[in-house]
């Protein structure tokens, strides 16, 4: 699109240069002939610009359509990612709960072991 825009700018500049050149060097032609040629050159340049504008509008429509299609395709992936993230959070919470429970069991076992060691010491002593 940028290349087309640069090309169209160059075409317009060239058309204006031809008009200026014709106006300055009207040589064997009358002023009306030079003006007529200049108008024809400008009309041709304007026609080229219109064609390029329509092409750009068509490209814009295509890009907008593709963006809509891409958004439609990405929507389920975004929902899937959100579901996955929620699952990870739930799993993390479950692991944390189990860790607390294991720590509690470990502490209870240590207390029980201590009591058994004391009891054994009493029985031996």
Secondary structure as the mmCIF struct_conf table of DSSP 4:
data_model
#
loop_
_struct_conf.conf_type_id
_struct_conf.id
_struct_conf.beg_label_comp_id
_struct_conf.beg_label_asym_id
_struct_conf.beg_label_seq_id
_struct_conf.end_label_comp_id
_struct_conf.end_label_asym_id
_struct_conf.end_label_seq_id
HELX_RH_AL_P HELX_RH_AL_P1 UNK A 2 UNK A 24
TURN_TY1_P TURN_TY1_P1 UNK A 25 UNK A 25
TURN_TY1_P TURN_TY1_P2 UNK A 27 UNK A 28
BEND BEND1 UNK A 29 UNK A 29
HELX_RH_AL_P HELX_RH_AL_P2 UNK A 31 UNK A 124
#
